[in-house]
Amino acid sequence: MTRTAALLLGAAMLTVARPLAADPAPATPDIQLGADANSANPAADAMFKEPFIDVDELRTTPVRHRYVHGGFKGTDLKFSFYLPPKEQFQGHFFQYVTPVPDSENLSQTVLASDNNIGFAAASGAYFVETNGGGTSATAGPAFAADPTIGGYRANAAAARYSRVVAAQMYGPKRIYGYIYGGSGGAYRTMGSIEHTSGVWDGAVPFVIGTPMASPNNFSIRMHAMRLLSDKFPAIVDAMDAGGSGDPYAGLNAEQAAALREATRMGFPPKSWFAWKTMGVHAFTAVYQGMMMADLGYFEDFWTKPGYLGFDHPESFANARLQFPTKIAVPLAAEQMEARGLTPTRLPGQPRDTGRGSADLAWQKLVSDGAARPLAFELADLPPDKSFIGGDMYVLSGEARGKRIALLALSGKVVTLGVIADLATLAKIKPGDEVRIDNSNFLAAQTYHRHQVPEASYTNYDQFRGPDGKPIYPQRKMLLGPLFAAGAAGAPISGHFNGRIIVVSSLLDREAVANQADWYARKFDTLYGAQAPDKYRLWYTENALHGTNEDKDAATRVVTYLPVLQQALRDVSAWVEKGTRPPGNTSYRVVEGQVVVPATAAARRGVQPVVTLTANGAARAEAAVGQPVQFTGTITAPPGTGLVVKAEWDFDGKGAYPVSSEVSGKAPTALVRTSYTFTKPGTYFAVLRGYSQRAAAAGTPFARIRNLARARVVIK
């Protein structure tokens, strides 16, 4: 099979650099360059037996550190090591793994509180990142490369060699290592900690999916999006602060069933607030694997009993598109930008253009920046249909008989999705006859019904009858475990080496919260009485899948990044000093939804609990010019830190212009303020609170946050 063109990105070209002339080393340097590091060969993997270093220099940005760049001869693997001064080093390293193989220089472009290099140095650690083995390591169900390379072997080789370089600088003492990654990187983190020994001592997988997550997490939400598009405003209002709490009011039977199905699978109802922009996320890439692995499904869906397309074709009357037309003009990136289209930022994606994060790295599979058409203008205007993805079938010309995946349809312009065959794309010319068809994409939206796994996946109980057997026809194989194994390098068993802290988000739409519970139950089964000394699970309320998604929804969402940072520090203290971290977040799973207690003492974990009332209730009504009294509490779970900050937003812009003084000397704070609204309307006041461990006070790191909202109706 051919690989997608987007997976053929090479690592950034680097040249040997000289030490910074403006930063001369002192007589007894606090950072010493390892001149003979190239001679060492610690690799336990025969594929990675000849390490080399091509850059070894002192740097001062974002903090003072020694930068070491290199790779392994005969492979595409490249690495970067960031080593703090000797007096800062506390005997461990942190290693971040991206969701897909990416650049080894990602962290050099980030200088804010989510700066991996600065955080590692502030935590007494050196930092390791790699390109995951490079383009030759790209693997998965649709690709031929050995999945163990990108899954864990490349990162393990770099981790081993980092200890050799570090020992020359810090001395021959024991160096502990911790790996972490989110989304697809969480699979790679689990693969690494499960299938290696003596490389990493602990791990922090975050926003993690089960082996059944893909494609089902995406299909379930797209099914609901198709049927509920005009009902989401009412659903969002019902679930918001001061709302009715009943998202099913006003829905017909089909719509209510779709919402209930998504909710029971784990999609958080409060997360529908972004229904206009959330798009299909990574499904544009996953869809290709489905087509390659189970092409017969897409015919059976429309032709066989038990499949929605055959049983209820009327459900698709306003959605199915089979439109013949011709190619008018191919559009490159510049032409798309000129038309107001943004090929590199897909619907629902944050403004941040950085890569390597849980929410952004998958875009590498979609847009590689190559000099090729990213879209086509069609000769005719398609009918007005709900279109969130589909295919373009080429009916004439050199590329006749080929299929190209589509990401979007805007007027006459079709934007391309993953391109599996660049040669085919080059053959498509103006005047070629094509058919724009979303039949297969619509069929994919209920694929999860035909992928019912074993009983530990309780969110699939809705697709089992009283006898425990599936109520819908089942496909011959489960695709989820294939996708997960391709990412992790091998099947995930839950039997890991070292200690783990799992970080999961309660509003996550891509790796829904009940999937972390699946791992917790797996760990409990495997380790029994030893489980409390092996793992922790911390949920973050009001957090999504990506670390930066709070920027686009600042009055609804907080970043879980500070929780992740605290988890890394706590797992290292657990391993090295025997300091037990705060306990698991307490929760119940109710019809697919993870429900946490209302108080910090009962909820536990590490995130503060924030409450807010307007005139003493979740909803207040007032007249224009009449002050509204707001009362809030911020409470850190016992033993997890002190409240350090409180801030308010009243206009919905997310700027939080008003701050309340908090002493930083207590684990709870009561805050009050008033605000006068000058225009009629419905407003949502927001209180955002922060807690932090005393050891981190005064730094931007591990400042854990949460928020609460209150509705105010001004008449």
N, C-alpha and C positions, 0 to 999 in steps of 0.2 A: 504494500500500500504506500501511496505517496504521503509525505508529511505535509502538514499545513505550512504555507509559506511563512506565516508569522512565527512559527517555531524554529525558523532557520536564522534567527538573529544571533550574531556573534557577540562575544564579550567586547567591551570597549578596548581600543588599541592603547597600549601604554608604552612609554619609553622609559629608559633608565634615567632617573632623576638624581641630581646632586643634592647634598645637604644644603639647607637654606643658608645663604650667605649672610642674611640679616640676623641669624640666630646662632651665633657661635657657641660651641659647647664650652662649659666651664672647665677648670682644671680637673675637677673630679665630677664628671657629668652625671646628672641624675637620670639620664637616658643614654644608654650605651648601644651603639650600633654593632650588630653581630657580624663582623667581617667574614667569619668562617662558617656561617650558618648553612651555606650551600652544600657543604661537604657532608652534612648529616643525612641519614636515610632511615627514618623511623617507620616507614609505611609497612603495615601488616598486610596490605592489599597489594598483590603482585601487579595490578594495573597501574598503581600509583607508587612507583618505586624510586623515581628520580626527581625529587623536588628541586626547584631552583628559585632564586630571588633575583628580581631585576630592578626593584626599587627598595631602598633602605635609607630613610631620612628622618630628620626631626621636623615636626610640624607643630604649629601653635593654634590651629583652627580645627575644630571648635574649642578644643582645650589642648594643652601641651601633651604631646604623645610622640611616640616613635611609630612611623608608618612603614610597614613591610608588605610589599606586593610580590607575588610570584605565581608559580604554578607547578605542574608536573610534566616532565618531558614525555612526548608521545601521546599526550591527552589534551583535551580542551579545558581541563580544570584550571581555574585561576582563583586565587585567594587574596584577601587583604587582612592584615593583622594591625590592630591599633593598640599599642602598649603604653600605658601611663608611666610616669616616673616611678622609680623603684620604691620611693618612700610611700607612694600611694597604693602600691599593689598589696592585695590581701589574699593572694593565693588562689584565684579562680578566674575563669573566663566565661563570657556569655557569647553564644553563637546564634545568630538569627538565620532562619531558613525561609525563603520566599515560597509563595504558593506554586510557582513554576520556576524552572531554572532561569536565572536573571543575572544581572551584572553584579560583580564583586565590589562595586564602588557606589552602591546605592546610598549608603549612609553618609557619604561625604557631602551630599546636597541638602541635608536637613540640619538646620541650626536652631530649632525651637526646643520646646520641652520634650518633644518626642525624638530628640537626637540620641541615637543609639550609642554613638561614640562617647558623648559627654556623660550619658547616664552610666555607661559601663565604668568609666574612669571614676565618677562620683561614688560608685559602688565597690571600688577597690578591685575592679576586674579589667582585663584586657578584652577587646572585642574582636570577633572573628566573623567574616562574611565571605561567601564564595559565589561563583556563578553556577553552582549546582552541578558542575561537570560540563557546562557549556552545551552547545547545540547537539552534540553527539549523545547527550544524556537524556534528551527529551523522550519521554516514554508515556505509555498509556495503552488502552485497548486498541486504539487505531494506529499505533506506531510500533516500529520494529525494534527500537533500541531496548537494551536490557534495562528494565525499570529499576533494578537495584542500584544503578549508578547514580541517577538523580535522586532516588528515594533516600539513600543513606550512605552509600560507599564514598562518593566524592566528598561529602561534608565530613565524613569520618576521617578520611585521609588528611584533609586540611586541619582538622582538630588535633590529630596526632602530631602533625608536624609543627603546629603552633606551640606545643609544649617544648619541643626541642629549641625553637627560637627563644621562647620565654625563659627557659632554663639558663641559656647563655647570658641573659640579661639580669634575671632575678636570683639566680642560684639554683642548685639542684634539689629544691624542696618539692613536696607533693603539690601538684596543681590540679584543682578540681575544675570540672567543666559542666556547663548547663546549656542545653539547646532549647530554642523556643521558636514557634511559628504558628501562624493563624490560617484558617480556612484550608486551602490545599497544603499550606505549610504546616498545618496541624497534623495532617496525614503523614507528611514527611517527618515531622517531629516524632510521632508515634512509631513510624517505621524505624527511625534511628534508635530510639531508646529500647525498642523491642528486639532488634536484630543485630545489635552490636554489644560488645562487652569491653569494659575498660576504657571507653572513649568518653562518654558523658556520665556524670554522677546523678543528674536530675534533669527534669524537663518541665516546660510550661507550654503545653499545647493550648491554644486559645481559639475561640469561635469554631469549635470542632464539630464536624459532621460524623455520623455513623457510617459504617460501610454500605448502608442503604440510602445515603443522603442524595446522591446524584444518580439519575436526573430527577428523582421524585420531588425533592424540595422545590424545584423550579416548576415542574408540571402542575403541581397542586395550586400554586399561586396564580399561574396563568389561566387555569380553568376558572378560578374565581374572578380574575380580572376581566375575562371575556363576558361573563354574565352579570357582573355587578357594576359596570362602569358608571351608570347613571345613579347608582344607589350609594356610592361611597361617601358623598358629603353627609348623608344622614347617618351612615355607620360611624364615621369619624366623630361626628357631633355626639352621638350616643355614648361613645367610649371615652370622650374627653372629660375633663374635670367639670363637675356640675351637670353632666349629661344624664340621660335616662338610664344608661347602663344596659339597654336592650338594643343590640345592633340588628336584630331580626325584624323589628317593627317595619311594616311597609313592604316587606319582601314577598314575592310570590313563592310558590312551592319549589320551583327549580332554583331560584336565587338563594332561598334559605338553605336548601340542601348543599349548594356549592360553598356557601360561607361556613356551614357546619362541618363539611368535609375538610376544608382547609384548616379550620380551627382545631379539629380533632387530630389532624396530622401534626399540628404544632405551630402553625402560622399565628403570631400574636395579633389579636384583633386591633389593639391600639396602634399597631404598625401600619395600618392602612392609611394613616395620615398622609403618606407620600404616594398615594395611588396614581397621581398624575405623572410622576417622574421616575418611579422606581424601575420601570422597564422590566426586562427579562434577565438582567444581570449576566451571569456566566452561561446562561442557557444557549446563547448563540454558538458557543464552542461545543458544549455538551451534545447539542442536537446532532452534530456531525457523527459523533461516536454512536449515537442511537441508530442513525441511518445505516452506518457501516455494520453494526452488530446485529440488527434485527429489522432488516428492510421489509420482511414479510408482514410485520405488524401493521405497517402503514396501508397495506392493501386490505388486511383482515378488518381493520377498524371500520371501513366503509362497506364491507361485503359480508360480514359474518355476525350471527346473533351473539349477544353478550357484550358487544362493543357499542359504545354510545353513538358512533356515527351511523351504524346500521339500525340500531334500535330506535333512535330519536334523531333522524336527519333534520327534522324541523328546528332543532336547537341551534343549527348552524346557518339558518336561512339568511341572517344578516351579517354573517361572518365569513363564510366560505367564498373565496375568490379564485376564479379560473379564467384569467383574462388574456386573450391573445393580442399581441401588438408587435411592434418592431423597435429595434434599437435606433435611437436618434443620434445621441452624442455620448461618448465616454467622458467621465468627469474625474479628474485627478483631485488631490487634496486642495490645491489652490483654487480650483474652480468651484469646489464645494463651499469653501470658506467665502468666496465672493457671492455665493447665493444664500449665505446665511446658514449654511449647514456645517456641522462640526464633526468630521469623520473620526476624530480621535477622542471625542468625549461622547460616550453613548448615553442614551436616555437613562436617567436615574443615577448617573455617576456624579460624584462630587467634583467641585471645581479644581481641587488639587490634582496636578498632573504628575505627581511623583509616582514611582513604581515600587514594587516589592511589598506593598501592603496587602492585607487580606482582601480589600475591596477593589483594588486597582490592578493587581498583577495579572489577573486573567485577561485584561484588555490586550496584553501582549499577544494573545492568541487571535486577536481580531484585527488589529491595526499595527502593521509593522513599519510604516513609514516608507516603504519601498516606492519607487517611481512606477506606479501602475494605477489603473483606474480603481477608484474606491466606490464608484457609483456609475449609473447610466441614466441618462434622460431618455424616456420612452417617447415614441411617436404619438401616443394617444393617452388621454387621461383615464385612469382606471375608475371603476365605480367606487362610490364612497362606502367602504367597508371598514370594520374594525380590524386593523392589520398591525400585529406586533412581531411578525416574523414569517418567513416562508421561503419559497424557492423560485428561481428563474430557470425554466427549461428552454434550451436552445433548440429551435425547430428547423433552422436552415443555416447554411454557411459552413465554414470549416469546422465549427464546434458543434455541429448538429448532433443531438443525442445526449449532450452533456447537461448537468445540473449545477447551478451556482446557488449557494445559500444566500438569503437576503436578511438583512438586519432591520430595515425600515423602508417605508413607502411614504413619500411626501409629495403630493401632487403627481407629477410625471416622473419624479426622481426615485429610483430604487437604490438604496445603499447596501453594499455587499457585506456579508458576514464573513465567516472563515473561508478562505480560499484554499482548497486542498490541491489544486492543480493550476499553477501559474501558466502552464503551456496552453491550457484551455482558455484562460482569460485573455491571453494574447491573440487568440483566434477570433474573438467576438468583434464584429465590425458593424458600423452603421448600416442599417437596412436589413440586418439579420432578423428573422422572425423568432419571437420568443413567446412564452406563456408565463405570466406571473400567477403563481399558484400557492396558496397557503394550506392546501388540504392536509399535507403531512404534518405541518406545524400545529394545526388544530388537533389532529389525531394524537400528537405527542402530549397534549395537555391532560389526558386522563391515563397516561401510560402507567402511573403508579397503581391503578386499580388492578393491573395485570402483572404486578411484581410483588406479591405478598410473600414476605419472608417468614422465618421461624418465629415462634411465639414470644421471644424476648423483645421483639419490636412491637410493643403494645399499641403504638399509634396506628397500627394496621388492623387492629381488632375490628374496626368499622367495616372492613372488607371481608370479614370471616362470618360464616353462618353459625348457628347454635352448635353445630357439630365441630366447629373449629376449622372447617375447610373453607377455602376461598369461594366467594359467591360469584366472581367473574372468571372468565377463561384466563388461564395463566400461560405466560410465555415459557419457552423451553429453558431459559436461563435468566438469572437475576443479573442485571447490568451493574447495579450499584457496587457490589463487591469487586467487579472487574475494574471499575473506575477508581475505587479507593485503593486497590492493590497497585494499580498503575502509578498512583501518586505516592504511596507509602513505600513502594519498592517490593512489597510482599503483602500477603493478607494480614490484617490487623487482628491480633488475638486478645489484646488487653493484658498480656503477661509481659510486664516491662522490667527493666533493670534500673535500680536507683529509686528515686522518689519523684512524684509528679504533683504539680498543682495545675488543675484545669480551670481556665477562665472562660466563662460563657456569658452571653448577653440575653437579657429577657425580651428585648424587642427585635432580636435577630431574625431577619427574613430569609437569610440564605442558609444558615446553620441553626435551625430552630432550637430553642432552649431544651426541649425534652431529649435531644440527642446527647447532651452532656450527662443527663440522667442515665441513659443507656450505658455509658462508660462506667458511671458510678456503680450501677448494679453489676456490671461485668467484673469490676475490681473487687466488689464485696464478695462475689461468688468465688473468684479465684483465690483471694487472700484471707477471707474469713476474719478471724480475730486479729490478724495482722494488718488488715486494711487501714485502720486509723493511723498506723505508722508508715503507710506507703503512699497515700494520696490525699489531696484535698480538692474540693470542688467549690469554687466561688462564683456566684452569679452577680452580674452587674445590672441593676435596675436602670431602665431608661437608656440603654445602650444598644446600638445596632451592630452590624457585622464589621464595619471598617472603623479604624481608629480616628479617622478624620470626618466622619459623617455628621458629627455634631456641628460642624461649620455651616452646613446647609440647613440645619434645623435646630438652632441654638436654644430655642425656647421649649423644645420637646426632648432633646437628646443630649446626653453627656458622653464623653469618650471614656472607654474602659482602659485606656492606656496607663493611667496611674495605678490601676489594679494590677495590670500586667507587670509593671515595674516593681510593685511591692511583692508580687508573687516570685519574681526572680530573686529578689533579695531574701525572701523568706525561705525559698527552697534551698538556697545556698547555706543559710544559717542552720537549717534543719539537717542538712547532710554533714556540714563541717563542725558544727558546735552542738548538735543534738537539741537545738532550740525548736520546740514544736510550734508550728505556725497556728494562727487562729483556726478555729474549727470550720467544717463545711458550712456553707449556707444551708439553713433549714428550709425545706420546701416540701410541697406535695405536687403530684401530677394529677390534674383533674381534667378528664376528657382531652388529653393532649397538651394542656396548658400547665406550665410550671407556675405554681402559686406560692408566694413567700409570705411569712408573717408580717404584720403591720409594724411591729416594734423592733428596734435594733437589737435589744437583748434577746428576743426570741428568734430573730432572723439570723443573727451571727454573720459569718463571712467577714469582709473587711470594709464594705462600703457603708458610708453614713446613710441613715434614713432621714428624709426631709418631709415635713408636713407643712401645709399652708391653708389658712382660712381667710376668707374675706368677710368682714363683719360677722365673724364667728361660724361661717359655714363654707361649704365647697362652692356655693353660688350666692352671689349677692346682687341686689338691685338697688340702684341709686339714681338720683337726678343729676343732670349736668351741674357741675359746680359744688356738688355735695361730697365732702371727703369720705373715702372708704378706708376702713381700718384693716390692716393686714397683720396677722400673727403667724409666725412660723417657728418650727423647731428643727434643729439639726443635731442628730445624735449618732455618734460613732458606736459600733458594737463594742462590748467590753474588751479592753486590752488591745484595741487596734489603733489608738491614736487620739488626738485632740482636735476639736473644731478650730479651724484657723481662719475661715473666711465665710462671709455671707454677702450675696449680692442680689439685686432686684432688677426685674425688667417689667415694664408696664405697657409698652407700646407695641409689643410683638416683633420688634426688630432684632432682638437678640443681642443688643449691645451691652446690656446690664449696666446702665449708667449710675445706679445708686448702690453704694456699699454700706453695710452695717458693720460697725466695729465689733470684732470678736477677739477675746483676750488670748485665745490659743492656750489656755491653761486648764481647760475642762473638756471632757468627752461629750458634753451636750451644751447647746446654746439655745436660748429663747430670744427671738428677734421680733421687733415690732416696727411698723412704719405706717404712714398713711399716704394716700395719693388722691388727687382730685382730677377727674376726667373732664375735659372741656367740650367734648362732642358726644352726641348719642352714638350708640353702637354696642356690640358685644366684644369684650376684651378678655384676655387671659393674662393675669398677673403671674409672674414666675419668681420663685425663690430658688437660688442655686447655692448650695452649701458645700464646703470643703473640709475634709479632715486629713491629718497627716501625722505620721509617727514623729516623735521628738527628735529622733536621730536624723530625720530628713528636713527638719525645720530650716527655713531660709533658702531652700533650693526649689527649683521648679519641678522636681521629680517626686513621684508617688504622692502627689496632692490629689487624693481621691475625692470625687465629687458625685453629687446627686442633685435632683431638682424636684420641685412640686409645683403644680399649677392650681389656680383658682379662677373661676369664671365670674366676670362682673358685667352685668347688663345695665347700661346707662340709658336712661330715657329722657 
